[in-house]
Amino acid sequence: MAAEIDHVKEYKAHEGSYVRFLGIMKWGTILSAILVFIVVMLISS
């Protein structure tokens, strides 16, 4: 029984970490795309 409770706690901790990781990847991708757009516009002008 105690092993099940520990498993549930660990799953919730991993799920929280994964959600934070996805958030970082999402915003990193968006910021990188904006930066690439700015650099391309500077080079082309």
CHARMM internal coordinates of N, CA and C (Angstrom, degrees):
IC EDIT
DIST 1 N 1 CA 1.4437
DIST 1 CA 1 C 1.5252
ANGL 1 N 1 CA 1 C 110.93
DIST 1 C 2 N 1.3305
ANGL 1 CA 1 C 2 N 115.97
DIHE 1 N 1 CA 1 C 2 N -42.72
DIST 2 N 2 CA 1.4675
ANGL 1 C 2 N 2 CA 119.67
DIHE 1 CA 1 C 2 N 2 CA -179.89
DIST 2 CA 2 C 1.5284
ANGL 2 N 2 CA 2 C 110.92
DIHE 1 C 2 N 2 CA 2 C -65.57
DIST 2 C 3 N 1.3239
ANGL 2 CA 2 C 3 N 115.54
DIHE 2 N 2 CA 2 C 3 N -32.16
DIST 3 N 3 CA 1.4613
ANGL 2 C 3 N 3 CA 118.91
DIHE 2 CA 2 C 3 N 3 CA 179.41
DIST 3 CA 3 C 1.5299
ANGL 3 N 3 CA 3 C 110.60
DIHE 2 C 3 N 3 CA 3 C -66.15
DIST 3 C 4 N 1.3341
ANGL 3 CA 3 C 4 N 116.63
DIHE 3 N 3 CA 3 C 4 N -35.00
DIST 4 N 4 CA 1.4637
ANGL 3 C 4 N 4 CA 119.75
DIHE 3 CA 3 C 4 N 4 CA 178.12
DIST 4 CA 4 C 1.5209
ANGL 4 N 4 CA 4 C 110.90
DIHE 3 C 4 N 4 CA 4 C -66.50
DIST 4 C 5 N 1.3027
ANGL 4 CA 4 C 5 N 118.02
DIHE 4 N 4 CA 4 C 5 N -41.21
DIST 5 N 5 CA 1.4605
ANGL 4 C 5 N 5 CA 121.85
DIHE 4 CA 4 C 5 N 5 CA 179.99
DIST 5 CA 5 C 1.5274
ANGL 5 N 5 CA 5 C 109.81
DIHE 4 C 5 N 5 CA 5 C -64.43
DIST 5 C 6 N 1.3212
ANGL 5 CA 5 C 6 N 117.08
DIHE 5 N 5 CA 5 C 6 N -43.69
DIST 6 N 6 CA 1.4585
ANGL 5 C 6 N 6 CA 120.37
DIHE 5 CA 5 C 6 N 6 CA 177.76
DIST 6 CA 6 C 1.5262
ANGL 6 N 6 CA 6 C 110.76
DIHE 5 C 6 N 6 CA 6 C -62.50
DIST 6 C 7 N 1.3138
ANGL 6 CA 6 C 7 N 116.18
DIHE 6 N 6 CA 6 C 7 N -38.76
DIST 7 N 7 CA 1.4651
ANGL 6 C 7 N 7 CA 120.97
DIHE 6 CA 6 C 7 N 7 CA 179.66
DIST 7 CA 7 C 1.5331
ANGL 7 N 7 CA 7 C 110.24
DIHE 6 C 7 N 7 CA 7 C -63.35
DIST 7 C 8 N 1.3136
ANGL 7 CA 7 C 8 N 117.12
DIHE 7 N 7 CA 7 C 8 N -41.59
DIST 8 N 8 CA 1.4578
ANGL 7 C 8 N 8 CA 121.04
DIHE 7 CA 7 C 8 N 8 CA 179.88
DIST 8 CA 8 C 1.5251
ANGL 8 N 8 CA 8 C 110.39
DIHE 7 C 8 N 8 CA 8 C -66.05
DIST 8 C 9 N 1.3217
ANGL 8 CA 8 C 9 N 117.47
DIHE 8 N 8 CA 8 C 9 N -42.27
DIST 9 N 9 CA 1.4722
ANGL 8 C 9 N 9 CA 121.14
DIHE 8 CA 8 C 9 N 9 CA 178.44
DIST 9 CA 9 C 1.5170
ANGL 9 N 9 CA 9 C 110.99
DIHE 8 C 9 N 9 CA 9 C -63.36
DIST 9 C 10 N 1.3288
ANGL 9 CA 9 C 10 N 116.00
DIHE 9 N 9 CA 9 C 10 N -43.21
DIST 10 N 10 CA 1.4634
ANGL 9 C 10 N 10 CA 119.78
DIHE 9 CA 9 C 10 N 10 CA 179.51
DIST 10 CA 10 C 1.5266
ANGL 10 N 10 CA 10 C 111.04
DIHE 9 C 10 N 10 CA 10 C -64.82
DIST 10 C 11 N 1.3362
ANGL 10 CA 10 C 11 N 116.94
DIHE 10 N 10 CA 10 C 11 N -39.50
DIST 11 N 11 CA 1.4583
ANGL 10 C 11 N 11 CA 120.63
DIHE 10 CA 10 C 11 N 11 CA 179.31
DIST 11 CA 11 C 1.5223
ANGL 11 N 11 CA 11 C 110.42
DIHE 10 C 11 N 11 CA 11 C -62.56
DIST 11 C 12 N 1.3294
ANGL 11 CA 11 C 12 N 117.35
DIHE 11 N 11 CA 11 C 12 N -43.50
DIST 12 N 12 CA 1.4571
ANGL 11 C 12 N 12 CA 120.71
DIHE 11 CA 11 C 12 N 12 CA 179.53
DIST 12 CA 12 C 1.5211
ANGL 12 N 12 CA 12 C 110.99
DIHE 11 C 12 N 12 CA 12 C -64.49
DIST 12 C 13 N 1.3193
ANGL 12 CA 12 C 13 N 117.52
DIHE 12 N 12 CA 12 C 13 N -38.92
DIST 13 N 13 CA 1.4665
ANGL 12 C 13 N 13 CA 121.04
DIHE 12 CA 12 C 13 N 13 CA 178.29
DIST 13 CA 13 C 1.5338
ANGL 13 N 13 CA 13 C 110.34
DIHE 12 C 13 N 13 CA 13 C -64.93
DIST 13 C 14 N 1.3164
ANGL 13 CA 13 C 14 N 116.69
DIHE 13 N 13 CA 13 C 14 N -43.97
DIST 14 N 14 CA 1.4652
ANGL 13 C 14 N 14 CA 120.28
DIHE 13 CA 13 C 14 N 14 CA 179.15
DIST 14 CA 14 C 1.5252
ANGL 14 N 14 CA 14 C 111.05
DIHE 13 C 14 N 14 CA 14 C -66.17
DIST 14 C 15 N 1.3181
ANGL 14 CA 14 C 15 N 116.28
DIHE 14 N 14 CA 14 C 15 N -38.62
DIST 15 N 15 CA 1.4621
ANGL 14 C 15 N 15 CA 119.81
DIHE 14 CA 14 C 15 N 15 CA 179.34
DIST 15 CA 15 C 1.5320
ANGL 15 N 15 CA 15 C 110.30
DIHE 14 C 15 N 15 CA 15 C -63.82
DIST 15 C 16 N 1.3262
ANGL 15 CA 15 C 16 N 117.45
DIHE 15 N 15 CA 15 C 16 N -40.77
DIST 16 N 16 CA 1.4597
ANGL 15 C 16 N 16 CA 120.97
DIHE 15 CA 15 C 16 N 16 CA 177.65
DIST 16 CA 16 C 1.5166
ANGL 16 N 16 CA 16 C 111.82
DIHE 15 C 16 N 16 CA 16 C -63.72
DIST 16 C 17 N 1.3178
ANGL 16 CA 16 C 17 N 116.66
DIHE 16 N 16 CA 16 C 17 N -41.61
DIST 17 N 17 CA 1.4608
ANGL 16 C 17 N 17 CA 120.84
DIHE 16 CA 16 C 17 N 17 CA 178.38
DIST 17 CA 17 C 1.5291
ANGL 17 N 17 CA 17 C 110.85
DIHE 16 C 17 N 17 CA 17 C -63.96
DIST 17 C 18 N 1.3207
ANGL 17 CA 17 C 18 N 115.97
DIHE 17 N 17 CA 17 C 18 N -40.16
DIST 18 N 18 CA 1.4633
ANGL 17 C 18 N 18 CA 120.40
DIHE 17 CA 17 C 18 N 18 CA -178.80
DIST 18 CA 18 C 1.5254
ANGL 18 N 18 CA 18 C 110.72
DIHE 17 C 18 N 18 CA 18 C -67.01
DIST 18 C 19 N 1.3207
ANGL 18 CA 18 C 19 N 117.61
DIHE 18 N 18 CA 18 C 19 N -39.32
DIST 19 N 19 CA 1.4593
ANGL 18 C 19 N 19 CA 121.35
DIHE 18 CA 18 C 19 N 19 CA 178.79
DIST 19 CA 19 C 1.5236
ANGL 19 N 19 CA 19 C 109.96
DIHE 18 C 19 N 19 CA 19 C -64.46
DIST 19 C 20 N 1.3358
ANGL 19 CA 19 C 20 N 117.41
DIHE 19 N 19 CA 19 C 20 N -42.22
DIST 20 N 20 CA 1.4735
ANGL 19 C 20 N 20 CA 120.50
DIHE 19 CA 19 C 20 N 20 CA 177.14
DIST 20 CA 20 C 1.5257
ANGL 20 N 20 CA 20 C 110.41
DIHE 19 C 20 N 20 CA 20 C -63.74
DIST 20 C 21 N 1.3278
ANGL 20 CA 20 C 21 N 117.45
DIHE 20 N 20 CA 20 C 21 N -41.66
DIST 21 N 21 CA 1.4609
ANGL 20 C 21 N 21 CA 121.49
DIHE 20 CA 20 C 21 N 21 CA 178.41
DIST 21 CA 21 C 1.5282
ANGL 21 N 21 CA 21 C 111.09
DIHE 20 C 21 N 21 CA 21 C -60.38
DIST 21 C 22 N 1.3227
ANGL 21 CA 21 C 22 N 116.93
DIHE 21 N 21 CA 21 C 22 N -44.43
DIST 22 N 22 CA 1.4629
ANGL 21 C 22 N 22 CA 119.97
DIHE 21 CA 21 C 22 N 22 CA 178.99
DIST 22 CA 22 C 1.5238
ANGL 22 N 22 CA 22 C 111.23
DIHE 21 C 22 N 22 CA 22 C -64.10
DIST 22 C 23 N 1.3176
ANGL 22 CA 22 C 23 N 117.23
DIHE 22 N 22 CA 22 C 23 N -36.93
DIST 23 N 23 CA 1.4602
ANGL 22 C 23 N 23 CA 120.46
DIHE 22 CA 22 C 23 N 23 CA 177.61
DIST 23 CA 23 C 1.5187
ANGL 23 N 23 CA 23 C 111.76
DIHE 22 C 23 N 23 CA 23 C -64.50
DIST 23 C 24 N 1.3232
ANGL 23 CA 23 C 24 N 116.15
DIHE 23 N 23 CA 23 C 24 N -43.04
DIST 24 N 24 CA 1.4684
ANGL 23 C 24 N 24 CA 120.37
DIHE 23 CA 23 C 24 N 24 CA 178.25
DIST 24 CA 24 C 1.5254
ANGL 24 N 24 CA 24 C 110.48
DIHE 23 C 24 N 24 CA 24 C -63.74
DIST 24 C 25 N 1.3314
ANGL 24 CA 24 C 25 N 117.04
DIHE 24 N 24 CA 24 C 25 N -42.41
DIST 25 N 25 CA 1.4618
ANGL 24 C 25 N 25 CA 120.23
DIHE 24 CA 24 C 25 N 25 CA 179.85
DIST 25 CA 25 C 1.5270
ANGL 25 N 25 CA 25 C 110.72
DIHE 24 C 25 N 25 CA 25 C -65.36
DIST 25 C 26 N 1.3301
ANGL 25 CA 25 C 26 N 117.39
DIHE 25 N 25 CA 25 C 26 N -40.61
DIST 26 N 26 CA 1.4618
ANGL 25 C 26 N 26 CA 121.16
DIHE 25 CA 25 C 26 N 26 CA -179.26
DIST 26 CA 26 C 1.5226
ANGL 26 N 26 CA 26 C 110.20
DIHE 25 C 26 N 26 CA 26 C -62.62
DIST 26 C 27 N 1.3185
ANGL 26 CA 26 C 27 N 117.43
DIHE 26 N 26 CA 26 C 27 N -51.62
DIST 27 N 27 CA 1.4625
ANGL 26 C 27 N 27 CA 120.14
DIHE 26 CA 26 C 27 N 27 CA -178.07
DIST 27 CA 27 C 1.5243
ANGL 27 N 27 CA 27 C 111.78
DIHE 26 C 27 N 27 CA 27 C -69.20
DIST 27 C 28 N 1.3259
ANGL 27 CA 27 C 28 N 117.82
DIHE 27 N 27 CA 27 C 28 N -33.52
DIST 28 N 28 CA 1.4573
ANGL 27 C 28 N 28 CA 120.71
DIHE 27 CA 27 C 28 N 28 CA 176.15
DIST 28 CA 28 C 1.5146
ANGL 28 N 28 CA 28 C 111.96
DIHE 27 C 28 N 28 CA 28 C -64.08
DIST 28 C 29 N 1.3177
ANGL 28 CA 28 C 29 N 116.09
DIHE 28 N 28 CA 28 C 29 N -39.52
DIST 29 N 29 CA 1.4630
ANGL 28 C 29 N 29 CA 120.89
DIHE 28 CA 28 C 29 N 29 CA 177.90
DIST 29 CA 29 C 1.5242
ANGL 29 N 29 CA 29 C 111.13
DIHE 28 C 29 N 29 CA 29 C -65.86
DIST 29 C 30 N 1.3211
ANGL 29 CA 29 C 30 N 116.01
DIHE 29 N 29 CA 29 C 30 N -44.25
DIST 30 N 30 CA 1.4648
ANGL 29 C 30 N 30 CA 120.20
DIHE 29 CA 29 C 30 N 30 CA 179.78
DIST 30 CA 30 C 1.5259
ANGL 30 N 30 CA 30 C 110.69
DIHE 29 C 30 N 30 CA 30 C -63.44
DIST 30 C 31 N 1.3259
ANGL 30 CA 30 C 31 N 117.12
DIHE 30 N 30 CA 30 C 31 N -46.55
DIST 31 N 31 CA 1.4649
ANGL 30 C 31 N 31 CA 120.10
DIHE 30 CA 30 C 31 N 31 CA -179.56
DIST 31 CA 31 C 1.5195
ANGL 31 N 31 CA 31 C 111.78
DIHE 30 C 31 N 31 CA 31 C -65.49
DIST 31 C 32 N 1.3255
ANGL 31 CA 31 C 32 N 116.89
DIHE 31 N 31 CA 31 C 32 N -36.92
DIST 32 N 32 CA 1.4655
ANGL 31 C 32 N 32 CA 119.89
DIHE 31 CA 31 C 32 N 32 CA 177.61
DIST 32 CA 32 C 1.5241
ANGL 32 N 32 CA 32 C 110.97
DIHE 31 C 32 N 32 CA 32 C -65.10
DIST 32 C 33 N 1.3160
ANGL 32 CA 32 C 33 N 117.22
DIHE 32 N 32 CA 32 C 33 N -40.96
DIST 33 N 33 CA 1.4680
ANGL 32 C 33 N 33 CA 120.43
DIHE 32 CA 32 C 33 N 33 CA 179.07
DIST 33 CA 33 C 1.5305
ANGL 33 N 33 CA 33 C 110.36
DIHE 32 C 33 N 33 CA 33 C -64.05
DIST 33 C 34 N 1.3185
ANGL 33 CA 33 C 34 N 117.53
DIHE 33 N 33 CA 33 C 34 N -40.95
DIST 34 N 34 CA 1.4715
ANGL 33 C 34 N 34 CA 120.65
DIHE 33 CA 33 C 34 N 34 CA 178.04
DIST 34 CA 34 C 1.5175
ANGL 34 N 34 CA 34 C 110.29
DIHE 33 C 34 N 34 CA 34 C -64.24
DIST 34 C 35 N 1.3136
ANGL 34 CA 34 C 35 N 117.00
DIHE 34 N 34 CA 34 C 35 N -43.51
DIST 35 N 35 CA 1.4580
ANGL 34 C 35 N 35 CA 121.09
DIHE 34 CA 34 C 35 N 35 CA 179.51
DIST 35 CA 35 C 1.5290
ANGL 35 N 35 CA 35 C 110.89
DIHE 34 C 35 N 35 CA 35 C -62.92
DIST 35 C 36 N 1.3239
ANGL 35 CA 35 C 36 N 117.56
DIHE 35 N 35 CA 35 C 36 N -42.99
DIST 36 N 36 CA 1.4629
ANGL 35 C 36 N 36 CA 121.06
DIHE 35 CA 35 C 36 N 36 CA 178.15
DIST 36 CA 36 C 1.5217
ANGL 36 N 36 CA 36 C 109.78
DIHE 35 C 36 N 36 CA 36 C -61.77
DIST 36 C 37 N 1.3220
ANGL 36 CA 36 C 37 N 118.44
DIHE 36 N 36 CA 36 C 37 N -42.98
DIST 37 N 37 CA 1.4544
ANGL 36 C 37 N 37 CA 122.26
DIHE 36 CA 36 C 37 N 37 CA 178.77
DIST 37 CA 37 C 1.5317
ANGL 37 N 37 CA 37 C 110.72
DIHE 36 C 37 N 37 CA 37 C -59.70
DIST 37 C 38 N 1.3269
ANGL 37 CA 37 C 38 N 117.07
DIHE 37 N 37 CA 37 C 38 N -44.71
DIST 38 N 38 CA 1.4675
ANGL 37 C 38 N 38 CA 120.94
DIHE 37 CA 37 C 38 N 38 CA 179.92
DIST 38 CA 38 C 1.5203
ANGL 38 N 38 CA 38 C 110.83
DIHE 37 C 38 N 38 CA 38 C -63.29
DIST 38 C 39 N 1.3253
ANGL 38 CA 38 C 39 N 117.00
DIHE 38 N 38 CA 38 C 39 N -44.73
DIST 39 N 39 CA 1.4560
ANGL 38 C 39 N 39 CA 120.65
DIHE 38 CA 38 C 39 N 39 CA -179.50
DIST 39 CA 39 C 1.5315
ANGL 39 N 39 CA 39 C 111.07
DIHE 38 C 39 N 39 CA 39 C -64.06
DIST 39 C 40 N 1.3140
ANGL 39 CA 39 C 40 N 117.13
DIHE 39 N 39 CA 39 C 40 N -42.45
DIST 40 N 40 CA 1.4673
ANGL 39 C 40 N 40 CA 119.91
DIHE 39 CA 39 C 40 N 40 CA 178.56
DIST 40 CA 40 C 1.5162
ANGL 40 N 40 CA 40 C 110.07
DIHE 39 C 40 N 40 CA 40 C -62.88
DIST 40 C 41 N 1.3161
ANGL 40 CA 40 C 41 N 117.98
DIHE 40 N 40 CA 40 C 41 N -42.04
DIST 41 N 41 CA 1.4625
ANGL 40 C 41 N 41 CA 120.60
DIHE 40 CA 40 C 41 N 41 CA 178.86
DIST 41 CA 41 C 1.5362
ANGL 41 N 41 CA 41 C 111.26
DIHE 40 C 41 N 41 CA 41 C -64.33
DIST 41 C 42 N 1.3157
ANGL 41 CA 41 C 42 N 117.67
DIHE 41 N 41 CA 41 C 42 N -38.18
DIST 42 N 42 CA 1.4677
ANGL 41 C 42 N 42 CA 120.43
DIHE 41 CA 41 C 42 N 42 CA 177.99
DIST 42 CA 42 C 1.5279
ANGL 42 N 42 CA 42 C 111.92
DIHE 41 C 42 N 42 CA 42 C -67.23
DIST 42 C 43 N 1.3097
ANGL 42 CA 42 C 43 N 115.99
DIHE 42 N 42 CA 42 C 43 N -40.34
DIST 43 N 43 CA 1.4575
ANGL 42 C 43 N 43 CA 119.82
DIHE 42 CA 42 C 43 N 43 CA -179.15
DIST 43 CA 43 C 1.5340
ANGL 43 N 43 CA 43 C 110.66
DIHE 42 C 43 N 43 CA 43 C -69.50
DIST 43 C 44 N 1.3267
ANGL 43 CA 43 C 44 N 116.59
DIHE 43 N 43 CA 43 C 44 N -38.46
DIST 44 N 44 CA 1.4679
ANGL 43 C 44 N 44 CA 118.92
DIHE 43 CA 43 C 44 N 44 CA -175.91
DIST 44 CA 44 C 1.5244
ANGL 44 N 44 CA 44 C 113.35
DIHE 43 C 44 N 44 CA 44 C -76.30
DIST 44 C 45 N 1.3238
ANGL 44 CA 44 C 45 N 117.65
DIHE 44 N 44 CA 44 C 45 N -15.75
DIST 45 N 45 CA 1.4695
ANGL 44 C 45 N 45 CA 118.08
DIHE 44 CA 44 C 45 N 45 CA -178.31
DIST 45 CA 45 C 1.5126
ANGL 45 N 45 CA 45 C 113.62
DIHE 44 C 45 N 45 CA 45 C -89.51
END
COOR INIT
IC SEED 1 N 1 CA 1 C
IC BUILD
